[in-house]
Amino acid sequence: MGGLPAQRRRKEPKICSAMSGRLRCFILTLALALPLPVHAQGCSLCRDTTAGSAPHVRQSLRRAILILGLPAAGIFLGILVLARKIRAREDFAD
């Protein structure tokens, strides 16, 4: 008889038992629920640093903030436009 060969069942290793999966899930949940504290640089530190610098340095920092904000805004707007186009296609498909 010509047919498909019988598929062999692979035995699951004992490491991948149900208890091990639950333990992995618990550890992942614990790691996400209890993140390590992050010490951010406060705005007062930036203000103090720029206050003690020369006027041309302060002006340069103001410009740099605006210049660095432009790519981030462009990426955000690009993703927004792309998401709206994808959603419009889904609406027409229905």
C-alpha positions as CSV (number, residue, x, y, z in Angstrom):
1,M,0.0,0.0,0.0
2,G,1.4,3.3,-1.0
3,G,0.7,5.9,1.6
4,L,2.4,8.4,3.8
5,P,4.8,6.9,6.3
6,A,3.6,6.7,9.8
7,Q,4.7,9.7,11.8
8,R,6.8,9.0,14.8
9,R,6.0,10.7,18.0
10,R,8.9,12.4,19.7
11,K,9.2,11.9,23.4
12,E,9.2,15.2,25.3
13,P,12.3,15.6,27.4
14,K,11.7,15.6,31.1
15,I,13.1,19.1,31.3
16,C,10.1,20.5,29.4
17,S,7.5,19.2,31.9
18,A,4.5,21.2,32.9
19,M,6.0,22.3,36.2
20,S,9.1,23.6,34.4
21,G,6.8,25.8,32.1
22,R,5.0,27.1,35.1
23,L,8.2,28.0,36.8
24,R,9.5,29.8,33.7
25,C,6.2,31.7,33.5
26,F,6.4,32.7,37.2
27,I,10.0,33.8,36.9
28,L,9.2,35.9,33.8
29,T,6.2,37.5,35.5
30,L,8.3,38.2,38.6
31,A,11.0,39.8,36.5
32,L,8.5,42.0,34.7
33,A,6.6,43.0,37.8
34,L,9.6,43.9,39.9
35,P,12.0,45.9,37.7
36,L,15.3,47.1,39.0
37,P,15.2,50.8,40.2
38,V,16.5,53.2,37.6
39,H,18.1,56.4,38.7
40,A,17.3,59.0,36.0
41,Q,19.2,62.2,35.6
42,G,16.9,64.9,37.0
43,C,16.0,68.1,35.2
44,S,17.6,70.1,38.1
45,L,21.0,68.6,37.2
46,C,20.7,69.7,33.6
47,R,19.5,73.1,34.7
48,D,22.5,73.5,37.0
49,T,24.9,72.4,34.4
50,T,23.6,74.8,31.8
51,A,23.3,77.7,34.2
52,G,27.0,77.6,34.9
53,S,28.0,77.5,31.3
54,A,28.7,80.3,28.8
55,P,25.7,81.8,26.9
56,H,26.7,80.4,23.6
57,V,26.8,76.9,25.1
58,R,23.3,77.4,26.5
59,Q,22.0,78.5,23.1
60,S,23.7,75.4,21.5
61,L,22.0,73.1,24.0
62,R,18.6,74.7,23.3
63,R,19.1,74.1,19.5
64,A,20.3,70.6,20.1
65,I,17.2,69.7,22.0
66,L,15.1,70.9,19.1
67,I,17.2,69.2,16.5
68,L,17.1,65.9,18.4
69,G,13.4,66.1,18.7
70,L,12.8,66.3,15.0
71,P,13.8,62.7,14.1
72,A,11.7,61.4,17.0
73,A,8.7,63.3,15.8
74,G,9.2,62.2,12.2
75,I,9.4,58.5,13.3
76,F,6.3,58.9,15.4
77,L,4.3,60.6,12.6
78,G,5.5,58.0,10.1
79,I,4.3,55.1,12.2
80,L,1.0,57.0,12.8
81,V,0.4,57.4,9.0
82,L,1.4,53.8,8.4
83,A,-1.0,52.5,11.0
84,R,-3.9,54.6,9.6
85,K,-3.2,53.2,6.1
86,I,-3.2,49.6,7.4
87,R,-6.4,50.2,9.3
88,A,-8.0,51.7,6.2
89,R,-7.2,48.6,4.2
90,E,-8.7,46.4,6.9
91,D,-11.9,48.5,6.8
92,F,-12.2,48.0,3.0
93,A,-11.6,44.2,3.3
94,D,-14.7,43.8,5.4
